[in-house]
Amino acid sequence: MIILVVNAGSSSLKYQLIDMQDESVIAKGNCDRIGIDGHLSHKTAAGVSVEEDCPFPTHKEAFERLVKALTEGEGAVISSMDAISAVGHRVVQGAEVFTKTTMVTDEVIQKIDDLKELAPVHNHGHALALWACQKIMPNVPQVVVFDTAFHQTIPQKAYMYGFPYEDYEKYHVRKYGFHGTSHRFVTARLAEVMGRDLKDMKVVSCHLGNGSSITAVQNGQSVDTTMGFTPLDGVLMGTRCGAVDPSAVTYVASKHNFTEAEMDTYMNKKSGMLGISGKSSDFRDITAASESGDMRAKLAKDILVYDIKKDIGAYAAAMNGLDAVIFTGGIGENAPNCREEVCENMEFLGIKIDKQANDFKGELRKISTPDSKVEVWVIPTNEELLIARDTLKMIQK
Ligand code: ADP
């Protein structure tokens, strides 16, 4: 059984073709710069690479090129699209409308598009890709997997903001949380490797990448998370400021005479590690600069580490205990220094890491000492695989 996983943004369409027999990736790629000019990058498991500039006025042309890349030319891996049993799509915002993985219908696509007000950068792109896919592969079942769905178990006391209640009812302003597919994947994997039932566990999952979020998972369910109404809230990120006093936002906007859109760009694109360091949003650059004595780069790293530490402590308190901490995402999987600093001086909470065991990148490993009460694990995430698994389950139902 072969499943196509699609992760479409406003100007890009990433894809992976997965053979569900052994869960291997047969081919993957990206149709980039949609609506600008257009570029295809396509790679097969056998090592064939295709790079081509091609016009992508809309998602439809990008999808057509993706079909061609998979079925024709030197990068072809299947003889026709009939080999594909289903398509699984990543969707960022499902709000309170979609609480679980869902089969696609015209009505579902329309609802996803209607939610664009809550996710302006993402949901419209998803809807465009879904419509294109329906046109080009009308007989293949499509499934949508939502980043927010895993967090729909968060209790109301944790997802409400202190605004007047009517605005929650009227405008749906609340914490939704993101990275749900990643947090779900790594916590399930943790239970597997620890040989325990997730239903009896209290876990803090740290997904640290360009965007970062920390999630408290109790009995297999998300009970709180750091991202909020949008993926801007929570810890310091590459270019996003994370949590700030809302009055600081209105104050800065008035000082700079910013429009809403300009303030949005300031908080999402110019802040975070980039804004603090004045150098880079990339954790590798931040680490290198910090090691060579750049005090602002060191400050950016210290803020991130401090934010993560506080959230682990907060969630241990919220869950009345902690069995394990997970590090995942580009930084979580690849930056031993970040993991070490987060776990330093956390013995009071039962966290002790083994510095030598922690000195590696990009693998699944336990990094806590044998006598650490809380186990600490590095678990590489794989959101595409979880989308493919969900998709398979849906079509087998
Ligand atoms: P996204 O959130 O866009 O999916 P990723 O999960 O790929 O991003 O994470 C990107 C982050 O991971 C960047 O800050 C990058 O510096 C960091 N990263 C990637 N590889 C390494 C590495 N070897 N050492 C330290 N940081 C790394």
Residues whose N, C-alpha, C, O or C-beta is under 5 A from the ligand:
A	BS01	ADP	L208 G209 N210 G211 S281 D282 F283 R284 G329 G330 I331 N334 A335
